[in-house]
């Protein structure tokens, strides 16, 4: 047995096979990431993959989109956007406060519901003091006098409109906005999620 292990350890064939499989894996990851990027649309810092889940996608596109958005519905059933940067292109960080401003009547149009969630960069939800790392259309959001809605994104509870607050991690984070049974304006691309704006203190 020890002789076999010694042969495996010193065999150029085995080492070559291991190296080949490693390079094949890394190449596959790079190719899938590149394909996913070509399928990603980014507007106002929010990225979406509109073709995810479509049965007509080729094998390579299906694999790339499955890697980017595992177990996702088609866009017409559930629209997903992610944001990792603010309106200036800077990475979102709990060191700063941000505002997501929806003009009057411009909350995500859906036939079901929408939700906005803050997670760490891996995708784990935040353990917020309020117990609410997300808001949705049932959160009792308070509108401004003109009918617009501001959602506050920061690690510490704001002095007012706490129901409009999404707690963020202390470090870098990302946002995910989901719209279930999205309205026609989302499906045909007319609706745009507003940018995440850093609040100057």
mmCIF file of the C-alpha atoms, coordinates in Angstrom:
data_MODEL
# 
_entry.id   MODEL 
# 
loop_
_atom_site.group_PDB 
_atom_site.id 
_atom_site.type_symbol 
_atom_site.label_atom_id 
_atom_site.label_alt_id 
_atom_site.label_comp_id 
_atom_site.label_asym_id 
_atom_site.label_entity_id 
_atom_site.label_seq_id 
_atom_site.pdbx_PDB_ins_code 
_atom_site.Cartn_x 
_atom_site.Cartn_y 
_atom_site.Cartn_z 
_atom_site.occupancy 
_atom_site.B_iso_or_equiv 
_atom_site.pdbx_formal_charge 
_atom_site.auth_seq_id 
_atom_site.auth_comp_id 
_atom_site.auth_asym_id 
_atom_site.auth_atom_id 
_atom_site.pdbx_PDB_model_num 
ATOM 1   C CA . UNK A 1 1   ? 0.000   0.000  0.000   1.00 0.00 ? 1   UNK A CA 1 
ATOM 2   C CA . UNK A 1 2   ? 2.797   2.388  0.903   1.00 0.00 ? 2   UNK A CA 1 
ATOM 3   C CA . UNK A 1 3   ? 4.418   1.623  -2.430  1.00 0.00 ? 3   UNK A CA 1 
ATOM 4   C CA . UNK A 1 4   ? 1.236   2.562  -4.272  1.00 0.00 ? 4   UNK A CA 1 
ATOM 5   C CA . UNK A 1 5   ? 0.991   5.843  -2.378  1.00 0.00 ? 5   UNK A CA 1 
ATOM 6   C CA . UNK A 1 6   ? 4.626   6.609  -3.150  1.00 0.00 ? 6   UNK A CA 1 
ATOM 7   C CA . UNK A 1 7   ? 3.985   5.905  -6.848  1.00 0.00 ? 7   UNK A CA 1 
ATOM 8   C CA . UNK A 1 8   ? 0.901   8.152  -6.867  1.00 0.00 ? 8   UNK A CA 1 
ATOM 9   C CA . UNK A 1 9   ? 2.820   10.940 -5.139  1.00 0.00 ? 9   UNK A CA 1 
ATOM 10  C CA . UNK A 1 10  ? 5.700   10.735 -7.601  1.00 0.00 ? 10  UNK A CA 1 
ATOM 11  C CA . UNK A 1 11  ? 3.752   9.946  -10.745 1.00 0.00 ? 11  UNK A CA 1 
ATOM 12  C CA . UNK A 1 12  ? 3.892   12.618 -13.406 1.00 0.00 ? 12  UNK A CA 1 
ATOM 13  C CA . UNK A 1 13  ? 0.654   11.260 -14.867 1.00 0.00 ? 13  UNK A CA 1 
ATOM 14  C CA . UNK A 1 14  ? -1.263  11.738 -11.621 1.00 0.00 ? 14  UNK A CA 1 
ATOM 15  C CA . UNK A 1 15  ? 0.230   15.173 -11.040 1.00 0.00 ? 15  UNK A CA 1 
ATOM 16  C CA . UNK A 1 16  ? -0.572  16.154 -14.627 1.00 0.00 ? 16  UNK A CA 1 
ATOM 17  C CA . UNK A 1 17  ? -4.146  14.944 -14.211 1.00 0.00 ? 17  UNK A CA 1 
ATOM 18  C CA . UNK A 1 18  ? -4.572  16.953 -11.022 1.00 0.00 ? 18  UNK A CA 1 
ATOM 19  C CA . UNK A 1 19  ? -3.134  20.071 -12.665 1.00 0.00 ? 19  UNK A CA 1 
ATOM 20  C CA . UNK A 1 20  ? -5.305  19.572 -15.737 1.00 0.00 ? 20  UNK A CA 1 
ATOM 21  C CA . UNK A 1 21  ? -8.473  19.226 -13.692 1.00 0.00 ? 21  UNK A CA 1 
ATOM 22  C CA . UNK A 1 22  ? -7.560  22.303 -11.665 1.00 0.00 ? 22  UNK A CA 1 
ATOM 23  C CA . UNK A 1 23  ? -6.984  24.407 -14.777 1.00 0.00 ? 23  UNK A CA 1 
ATOM 24  C CA . UNK A 1 24  ? -10.194 23.061 -16.328 1.00 0.00 ? 24  UNK A CA 1 
ATOM 25  C CA . UNK A 1 25  ? -12.164 24.053 -13.240 1.00 0.00 ? 25  UNK A CA 1 
ATOM 26  C CA . UNK A 1 26  ? -10.665 27.553 -13.114 1.00 0.00 ? 26  UNK A CA 1 
ATOM 27  C CA . UNK A 1 27  ? -11.238 28.037 -16.835 1.00 0.00 ? 27  UNK A CA 1 
ATOM 28  C CA . UNK A 1 28  ? -14.860 26.952 -16.475 1.00 0.00 ? 28  UNK A CA 1 
ATOM 29  C CA . UNK A 1 29  ? -15.425 29.438 -13.655 1.00 0.00 ? 29  UNK A CA 1 
ATOM 30  C CA . UNK A 1 30  ? -13.882 32.261 -15.706 1.00 0.00 ? 30  UNK A CA 1 
ATOM 31  C CA . UNK A 1 31  ? -15.969 31.397 -18.773 1.00 0.00 ? 31  UNK A CA 1 
ATOM 32  C CA . UNK A 1 32  ? -19.211 31.148 -16.774 1.00 0.00 ? 32  UNK A CA 1 
ATOM 33  C CA . UNK A 1 33  ? -18.511 34.465 -15.039 1.00 0.00 ? 33  UNK A CA 1 
ATOM 34  C CA . UNK A 1 34  ? -17.797 36.133 -18.392 1.00 0.00 ? 34  UNK A CA 1 
ATOM 35  C CA . UNK A 1 35  ? -21.030 34.790 -19.909 1.00 0.00 ? 35  UNK A CA 1 
ATOM 36  C CA . UNK A 1 36  ? -23.039 35.907 -16.850 1.00 0.00 ? 36  UNK A CA 1 
ATOM 37  C CA . UNK A 1 37  ? -21.587 39.421 -17.193 1.00 0.00 ? 37  UNK A CA 1 
ATOM 38  C CA . UNK A 1 38  ? -22.741 39.629 -20.822 1.00 0.00 ? 38  UNK A CA 1 
ATOM 39  C CA . UNK A 1 39  ? -26.255 38.678 -19.683 1.00 0.00 ? 39  UNK A CA 1 
ATOM 40  C CA . UNK A 1 40  ? -26.321 41.232 -16.856 1.00 0.00 ? 40  UNK A CA 1 
ATOM 41  C CA . UNK A 1 41  ? -27.974 44.621 -17.323 1.00 0.00 ? 41  UNK A CA 1 
ATOM 42  C CA . UNK A 1 42  ? -27.005 47.400 -14.903 1.00 0.00 ? 42  UNK A CA 1 
ATOM 43  C CA . UNK A 1 43  ? -29.028 50.618 -14.545 1.00 0.00 ? 43  UNK A CA 1 
ATOM 44  C CA . UNK A 1 44  ? -28.492 53.165 -11.753 1.00 0.00 ? 44  UNK A CA 1 
ATOM 45  C CA . UNK A 1 45  ? -26.090 50.719 -10.077 1.00 0.00 ? 45  UNK A CA 1 
ATOM 46  C CA . UNK A 1 46  ? -28.700 47.923 -9.934  1.00 0.00 ? 46  UNK A CA 1 
ATOM 47  C CA . UNK A 1 47  ? -27.885 44.733 -11.842 1.00 0.00 ? 47  UNK A CA 1 
ATOM 48  C CA . UNK A 1 48  ? -30.449 42.272 -13.169 1.00 0.00 ? 48  UNK A CA 1 
ATOM 49  C CA . UNK A 1 49  ? -30.292 39.150 -15.317 1.00 0.00 ? 49  UNK A CA 1 
ATOM 50  C CA . UNK A 1 50  ? -33.506 39.250 -17.316 1.00 0.00 ? 50  UNK A CA 1 
ATOM 51  C CA . UNK A 1 51  ? -32.979 35.961 -19.174 1.00 0.00 ? 51  UNK A CA 1 
ATOM 52  C CA . UNK A 1 52  ? -32.424 33.831 -16.067 1.00 0.00 ? 52  UNK A CA 1 
ATOM 53  C CA . UNK A 1 53  ? -34.538 30.695 -16.058 1.00 0.00 ? 53  UNK A CA 1 
ATOM 54  C CA . UNK A 1 54  ? -35.673 30.950 -19.677 1.00 0.00 ? 54  UNK A CA 1 
ATOM 55  C CA . UNK A 1 55  ? -35.954 27.474 -21.266 1.00 0.00 ? 55  UNK A CA 1 
ATOM 56  C CA . UNK A 1 56  ? -34.636 28.773 -24.583 1.00 0.00 ? 56  UNK A CA 1 
ATOM 57  C CA . UNK A 1 57  ? -31.204 29.601 -23.179 1.00 0.00 ? 57  UNK A CA 1 
ATOM 58  C CA . UNK A 1 58  ? -28.358 27.472 -24.477 1.00 0.00 ? 58  UNK A CA 1 
ATOM 59  C CA . UNK A 1 59  ? -26.448 25.104 -22.219 1.00 0.00 ? 59  UNK A CA 1 
ATOM 60  C CA . UNK A 1 60  ? -23.596 27.556 -21.576 1.00 0.00 ? 60  UNK A CA 1 
ATOM 61  C CA . UNK A 1 61  ? -25.937 30.446 -20.784 1.00 0.00 ? 61  UNK A CA 1 
ATOM 62  C CA . UNK A 1 62  ? -28.076 28.246 -18.513 1.00 0.00 ? 62  UNK A CA 1 
ATOM 63  C CA . UNK A 1 63  ? -24.989 27.098 -16.607 1.00 0.00 ? 63  UNK A CA 1 
ATOM 64  C CA . UNK A 1 64  ? -23.645 30.643 -16.265 1.00 0.00 ? 64  UNK A CA 1 
ATOM 65  C CA . UNK A 1 65  ? -26.947 32.081 -15.060 1.00 0.00 ? 65  UNK A CA 1 
ATOM 66  C CA . UNK A 1 66  ? -27.506 29.172 -12.676 1.00 0.00 ? 66  UNK A CA 1 
ATOM 67  C CA . UNK A 1 67  ? -24.110 29.925 -11.133 1.00 0.00 ? 67  UNK A CA 1 
ATOM 68  C CA . UNK A 1 68  ? -24.949 33.637 -10.831 1.00 0.00 ? 68  UNK A CA 1 
ATOM 69  C CA . UNK A 1 69  ? -28.538 33.165 -9.595  1.00 0.00 ? 69  UNK A CA 1 
ATOM 70  C CA . UNK A 1 70  ? -29.104 29.636 -8.279  1.00 0.00 ? 70  UNK A CA 1 
ATOM 71  C CA . UNK A 1 71  ? -32.674 28.338 -8.216  1.00 0.00 ? 71  UNK A CA 1 
ATOM 72  C CA . UNK A 1 72  ? -34.189 31.537 -9.577  1.00 0.00 ? 72  UNK A CA 1 
ATOM 73  C CA . UNK A 1 73  ? -37.572 32.055 -11.211 1.00 0.00 ? 73  UNK A CA 1 
ATOM 74  C CA . UNK A 1 74  ? -37.919 33.566 -14.653 1.00 0.00 ? 74  UNK A CA 1 
ATOM 75  C CA . UNK A 1 75  ? -37.856 37.373 -14.608 1.00 0.00 ? 75  UNK A CA 1 
ATOM 76  C CA . UNK A 1 76  ? -41.538 37.544 -15.539 1.00 0.00 ? 76  UNK A CA 1 
ATOM 77  C CA . UNK A 1 77  ? -42.413 35.722 -12.299 1.00 0.00 ? 77  UNK A CA 1 
ATOM 78  C CA . UNK A 1 78  ? -39.845 37.258 -9.962  1.00 0.00 ? 78  UNK A CA 1 
ATOM 79  C CA . UNK A 1 79  ? -37.547 40.133 -10.855 1.00 0.00 ? 79  UNK A CA 1 
ATOM 80  C CA . UNK A 1 80  ? -34.269 40.377 -8.939  1.00 0.00 ? 80  UNK A CA 1 
ATOM 81  C CA . UNK A 1 81  ? -31.891 43.321 -8.766  1.00 0.00 ? 81  UNK A CA 1 
ATOM 82  C CA . UNK A 1 82  ? -28.664 43.569 -6.769  1.00 0.00 ? 82  UNK A CA 1 
ATOM 83  C CA . UNK A 1 83  ? -26.578 46.613 -5.893  1.00 0.00 ? 83  UNK A CA 1 
ATOM 84  C CA . UNK A 1 84  ? -23.104 46.755 -4.394  1.00 0.00 ? 84  UNK A CA 1 
ATOM 85  C CA . UNK A 1 85  ? -22.244 50.394 -5.181  1.00 0.00 ? 85  UNK A CA 1 
ATOM 86  C CA . UNK A 1 86  ? -23.758 53.822 -4.623  1.00 0.00 ? 86  UNK A CA 1 
ATOM 87  C CA . UNK A 1 87  ? -24.571 56.456 -7.235  1.00 0.00 ? 87  UNK A CA 1 
ATOM 88  C CA . UNK A 1 88  ? -20.889 57.465 -7.338  1.00 0.00 ? 88  UNK A CA 1 
ATOM 89  C CA . UNK A 1 89  ? -19.702 53.940 -8.033  1.00 0.00 ? 89  UNK A CA 1 
ATOM 90  C CA . UNK A 1 90  ? -18.272 53.463 -4.532  1.00 0.00 ? 90  UNK A CA 1 
ATOM 91  C CA . UNK A 1 91  ? -18.755 50.162 -2.707  1.00 0.00 ? 91  UNK A CA 1 
ATOM 92  C CA . UNK A 1 92  ? -21.608 50.138 -0.216  1.00 0.00 ? 92  UNK A CA 1 
ATOM 93  C CA . UNK A 1 93  ? -20.265 50.192 3.339   1.00 0.00 ? 93  UNK A CA 1 
ATOM 94  C CA . UNK A 1 94  ? -21.735 50.387 6.815   1.00 0.00 ? 94  UNK A CA 1 
ATOM 95  C CA . UNK A 1 95  ? -19.353 53.264 7.457   1.00 0.00 ? 95  UNK A CA 1 
ATOM 96  C CA . UNK A 1 96  ? -21.852 55.456 5.600   1.00 0.00 ? 96  UNK A CA 1 
ATOM 97  C CA . UNK A 1 97  ? -25.591 56.096 5.492   1.00 0.00 ? 97  UNK A CA 1 
ATOM 98  C CA . UNK A 1 98  ? -27.556 55.885 2.258   1.00 0.00 ? 98  UNK A CA 1 
ATOM 99  C CA . UNK A 1 99  ? -30.969 56.826 0.934   1.00 0.00 ? 99  UNK A CA 1 
ATOM 100 C CA . UNK A 1 100 ? -33.063 55.096 -1.689  1.00 0.00 ? 100 UNK A CA 1 
ATOM 101 C CA . UNK A 1 101 ? -35.555 57.683 -2.966  1.00 0.00 ? 101 UNK A CA 1 
ATOM 102 C CA . UNK A 1 102 ? -38.667 56.509 -4.800  1.00 0.00 ? 102 UNK A CA 1 
ATOM 103 C CA . UNK A 1 103 ? -40.625 59.348 -6.436  1.00 0.00 ? 103 UNK A CA 1 
ATOM 104 C CA . UNK A 1 104 ? -44.380 59.362 -5.857  1.00 0.00 ? 104 UNK A CA 1 
ATOM 105 C CA . UNK A 1 105 ? -45.989 56.337 -7.462  1.00 0.00 ? 105 UNK A CA 1 
ATOM 106 C CA . UNK A 1 106 ? -42.631 54.783 -8.325  1.00 0.00 ? 106 UNK A CA 1 
ATOM 107 C CA . UNK A 1 107 ? -42.324 51.964 -5.808  1.00 0.00 ? 107 UNK A CA 1 
ATOM 108 C CA . UNK A 1 108 ? -41.799 48.685 -7.681  1.00 0.00 ? 108 UNK A CA 1 
ATOM 109 C CA . UNK A 1 109 ? -45.064 47.818 -9.490  1.00 0.00 ? 109 UNK A CA 1 
ATOM 110 C CA . UNK A 1 110 ? -46.104 44.238 -8.754  1.00 0.00 ? 110 UNK A CA 1 
ATOM 111 C CA . UNK A 1 111 ? -49.155 42.006 -8.729  1.00 0.00 ? 111 UNK A CA 1 
ATOM 112 C CA . UNK A 1 112 ? -47.860 40.325 -5.550  1.00 0.00 ? 112 UNK A CA 1 
ATOM 113 C CA . UNK A 1 113 ? -45.254 42.123 -3.422  1.00 0.00 ? 113 UNK A CA 1 
ATOM 114 C CA . UNK A 1 114 ? -41.719 43.520 -3.411  1.00 0.00 ? 114 UNK A CA 1 
ATOM 115 C CA . UNK A 1 115 ? -38.970 43.414 -0.780  1.00 0.00 ? 115 UNK A CA 1 
ATOM 116 C CA . UNK A 1 116 ? -35.623 45.125 -0.221  1.00 0.00 ? 116 UNK A CA 1 
ATOM 117 C CA . UNK A 1 117 ? -32.987 43.264 1.801   1.00 0.00 ? 117 UNK A CA 1 
ATOM 118 C CA . UNK A 1 118 ? -29.488 44.142 3.006   1.00 0.00 ? 118 UNK A CA 1 
ATOM 119 C CA . UNK A 1 119 ? -26.971 41.308 3.335   1.00 0.00 ? 119 UNK A CA 1 
ATOM 120 C CA . UNK A 1 120 ? -23.259 40.959 3.808   1.00 0.00 ? 120 UNK A CA 1 
ATOM 121 C CA . UNK A 1 121 ? -21.202 40.430 0.665   1.00 0.00 ? 121 UNK A CA 1 
ATOM 122 C CA . UNK A 1 122 ? -21.647 36.647 0.909   1.00 0.00 ? 122 UNK A CA 1 
ATOM 123 C CA . UNK A 1 123 ? -25.426 36.937 1.105   1.00 0.00 ? 123 UNK A CA 1 
ATOM 124 C CA . UNK A 1 124 ? -26.143 36.387 4.798   1.00 0.00 ? 124 UNK A CA 1 
ATOM 125 C CA . UNK A 1 125 ? -28.883 38.570 6.256   1.00 0.00 ? 125 UNK A CA 1 
ATOM 126 C CA . UNK A 1 126 ? -28.052 41.164 8.870   1.00 0.00 ? 126 UNK A CA 1 
ATOM 127 C CA . UNK A 1 127 ? -28.856 40.577 12.544  1.00 0.00 ? 127 UNK A CA 1 
ATOM 128 C CA . UNK A 1 128 ? -30.554 43.944 12.975  1.00 0.00 ? 128 UNK A CA 1 
ATOM 129 C CA . UNK A 1 129 ? -31.499 45.429 16.381  1.00 0.00 ? 129 UNK A CA 1 
ATOM 130 C CA . UNK A 1 130 ? -35.029 45.923 15.033  1.00 0.00 ? 130 UNK A CA 1 
ATOM 131 C CA . UNK A 1 131 ? -35.116 42.354 13.777  1.00 0.00 ? 131 UNK A CA 1 
ATOM 132 C CA . UNK A 1 132 ? -35.784 43.747 10.310  1.00 0.00 ? 132 UNK A CA 1 
ATOM 133 C CA . UNK A 1 133 ? -32.928 43.659 7.799   1.00 0.00 ? 133 UNK A CA 1 
ATOM 134 C CA . UNK A 1 134 ? -35.484 44.295 5.061   1.00 0.00 ? 134 UNK A CA 1 
ATOM 135 C CA . UNK A 1 135 ? -38.593 46.258 4.165   1.00 0.00 ? 135 UNK A CA 1 
ATOM 136 C CA . UNK A 1 136 ? -41.417 45.501 1.774   1.00 0.00 ? 136 UNK A CA 1 
ATOM 137 C CA . UNK A 1 137 ? -44.732 46.878 0.611   1.00 0.00 ? 137 UNK A CA 1 
ATOM 138 C CA . UNK A 1 138 ? -46.342 45.683 3.857   1.00 0.00 ? 138 UNK A CA 1 
ATOM 139 C CA . UNK A 1 139 ? -43.860 47.452 6.164   1.00 0.00 ? 139 UNK A CA 1 
ATOM 140 C CA . UNK A 1 140 ? -45.984 50.575 6.677   1.00 0.00 ? 140 UNK A CA 1 
ATOM 141 C CA . UNK A 1 141 ? -43.475 52.842 4.955   1.00 0.00 ? 141 UNK A CA 1 
ATOM 142 C CA . UNK A 1 142 ? -44.049 56.533 5.660   1.00 0.00 ? 142 UNK A CA 1 
ATOM 143 C CA . UNK A 1 143 ? -44.350 58.723 2.582   1.00 0.00 ? 143 UNK A CA 1 
ATOM 144 C CA . UNK A 1 144 ? -43.028 62.262 2.296   1.00 0.00 ? 144 UNK A CA 1 
ATOM 145 C CA . UNK A 1 145 ? -45.380 65.223 1.811   1.00 0.00 ? 145 UNK A CA 1 
ATOM 146 C CA . UNK A 1 146 ? -45.102 64.918 -1.982  1.00 0.00 ? 146 UNK A CA 1 
ATOM 147 C CA . UNK A 1 147 ? -45.935 61.199 -1.919  1.00 0.00 ? 147 UNK A CA 1 
ATOM 148 C CA . UNK A 1 148 ? -42.361 60.052 -2.468  1.00 0.00 ? 148 UNK A CA 1 
ATOM 149 C CA . UNK A 1 149 ? -40.794 57.417 -0.214  1.00 0.00 ? 149 UNK A CA 1 
ATOM 150 C CA . UNK A 1 150 ? -37.271 57.432 1.229   1.00 0.00 ? 150 UNK A CA 1 
ATOM 151 C CA . UNK A 1 151 ? -35.766 54.188 2.505   1.00 0.00 ? 151 UNK A CA 1 
ATOM 152 C CA . UNK A 1 152 ? -32.829 54.740 4.863   1.00 0.00 ? 152 UNK A CA 1 
ATOM 153 C CA . UNK A 1 153 ? -29.907 52.310 4.729   1.00 0.00 ? 153 UNK A CA 1 
ATOM 154 C CA . UNK A 1 154 ? -27.531 52.499 7.687   1.00 0.00 ? 154 UNK A CA 1 
ATOM 155 C CA . UNK A 1 155 ? -26.266 50.376 10.597  1.00 0.00 ? 155 UNK A CA 1 
ATOM 156 C CA . UNK A 1 156 ? -27.818 52.518 13.359  1.00 0.00 ? 156 UNK A CA 1 
ATOM 157 C CA . UNK A 1 157 ? -31.479 53.340 13.915  1.00 0.00 ? 157 UNK A CA 1 
ATOM 158 C CA . UNK A 1 158 ? -32.371 56.795 12.560  1.00 0.00 ? 158 UNK A CA 1 
ATOM 159 C CA . UNK A 1 159 ? -33.981 59.472 14.723  1.00 0.00 ? 159 UNK A CA 1 
ATOM 160 C CA . UNK A 1 160 ? -37.218 59.330 12.764  1.00 0.00 ? 160 UNK A CA 1 
ATOM 161 C CA . UNK A 1 161 ? -39.222 57.095 10.385  1.00 0.00 ? 161 UNK A CA 1 
ATOM 162 C CA . UNK A 1 162 ? -37.749 53.884 11.780  1.00 0.00 ? 162 UNK A CA 1 
ATOM 163 C CA . UNK A 1 163 ? -40.218 51.868 9.704   1.00 0.00 ? 163 UNK A CA 1 
ATOM 164 C CA . UNK A 1 164 ? -38.401 53.201 6.613   1.00 0.00 ? 164 UNK A CA 1 
ATOM 165 C CA . UNK A 1 165 ? -35.058 51.925 7.928   1.00 0.00 ? 165 UNK A CA 1 
ATOM 166 C CA . UNK A 1 166 ? -33.121 48.928 6.642   1.00 0.00 ? 166 UNK A CA 1 
ATOM 167 C CA . UNK A 1 167 ? -30.264 47.999 8.978   1.00 0.00 ? 167 UNK A CA 1 
ATOM 168 C CA . UNK A 1 168 ? -26.970 47.406 7.182   1.00 0.00 ? 168 UNK A CA 1 
ATOM 169 C CA . UNK A 1 169 ? -23.840 45.527 8.301   1.00 0.00 ? 169 UNK A CA 1 
ATOM 170 C CA . UNK A 1 170 ? -20.915 47.471 9.719   1.00 0.00 ? 170 UNK A CA 1 
ATOM 171 C CA . UNK A 1 171 ? -18.693 46.459 6.804   1.00 0.00 ? 171 UNK A CA 1 
ATOM 172 C CA . UNK A 1 172 ? -19.313 46.108 3.091   1.00 0.00 ? 172 UNK A CA 1 
ATOM 173 C CA . UNK A 1 173 ? -22.754 44.947 2.082   1.00 0.00 ? 173 UNK A CA 1 
ATOM 174 C CA . UNK A 1 174 ? -25.049 44.442 -0.875  1.00 0.00 ? 174 UNK A CA 1 
ATOM 175 C CA . UNK A 1 175 ? -28.716 45.049 -1.488  1.00 0.00 ? 175 UNK A CA 1 
ATOM 176 C CA . UNK A 1 176 ? -31.242 42.795 -3.174  1.00 0.00 ? 176 UNK A CA 1 
ATOM 177 C CA . UNK A 1 177 ? -34.566 44.059 -4.434  1.00 0.00 ? 177 UNK A CA 1 
ATOM 178 C CA . UNK A 1 178 ? -37.140 41.451 -5.417  1.00 0.00 ? 178 UNK A CA 1 
ATOM 179 C CA . UNK A 1 179 ? -40.458 42.021 -7.163  1.00 0.00 ? 179 UNK A CA 1 
ATOM 180 C CA . UNK A 1 180 ? -42.812 39.046 -7.289  1.00 0.00 ? 180 UNK A CA 1 
ATOM 181 C CA . UNK A 1 181 ? -45.261 38.929 -10.200 1.00 0.00 ? 181 UNK A CA 1 
ATOM 182 C CA . UNK A 1 182 ? -43.675 42.134 -11.514 1.00 0.00 ? 182 UNK A CA 1 
ATOM 183 C CA . UNK A 1 183 ? -45.834 44.639 -13.352 1.00 0.00 ? 183 UNK A CA 1 
ATOM 184 C CA . UNK A 1 184 ? -45.615 45.295 -17.082 1.00 0.00 ? 184 UNK A CA 1 
ATOM 185 C CA . UNK A 1 185 ? -43.264 48.281 -16.605 1.00 0.00 ? 185 UNK A CA 1 
ATOM 186 C CA . UNK A 1 186 ? -40.713 45.988 -14.945 1.00 0.00 ? 186 UNK A CA 1 
ATOM 187 C CA . UNK A 1 187 ? -41.080 43.159 -17.436 1.00 0.00 ? 187 UNK A CA 1 
ATOM 188 C CA . UNK A 1 188 ? -40.666 45.362 -20.509 1.00 0.00 ? 188 UNK A CA 1 
ATOM 189 C CA . UNK A 1 189 ? -37.799 47.351 -18.981 1.00 0.00 ? 189 UNK A CA 1 
ATOM 190 C CA . UNK A 1 190 ? -39.500 50.734 -18.588 1.00 0.00 ? 190 UNK A CA 1 
ATOM 191 C CA . UNK A 1 191 ? -39.204 50.697 -14.798 1.00 0.00 ? 191 UNK A CA 1 
ATOM 192 C CA . UNK A 1 192 ? -35.834 51.689 -13.326 1.00 0.00 ? 192 UNK A CA 1 
ATOM 193 C CA . UNK A 1 193 ? -34.829 51.244 -9.690  1.00 0.00 ? 193 UNK A CA 1 
ATOM 194 C CA . UNK A 1 194 ? -33.485 54.572 -8.367  1.00 0.00 ? 194 UNK A CA 1 
ATOM 195 C CA . UNK A 1 195 ? -29.811 54.807 -7.400  1.00 0.00 ? 195 UNK A CA 1 
ATOM 196 C CA . UNK A 1 196 ? -28.552 54.331 -3.854  1.00 0.00 ? 196 UNK A CA 1 
ATOM 197 C CA . UNK A 1 197 ? -27.379 57.776 -2.740  1.00 0.00 ? 197 UNK A CA 1 
ATOM 198 C CA . UNK A 1 198 ? -24.870 58.311 0.044   1.00 0.00 ? 198 UNK A CA 1 
ATOM 199 C CA . UNK A 1 199 ? -26.097 60.700 2.728   1.00 0.00 ? 199 UNK A CA 1 
ATOM 200 C CA . UNK A 1 200 ? -23.543 63.307 3.733   1.00 0.00 ? 200 UNK A CA 1 
ATOM 201 C CA . UNK A 1 201 ? -23.415 63.861 7.476   1.00 0.00 ? 201 UNK A CA 1 
# 
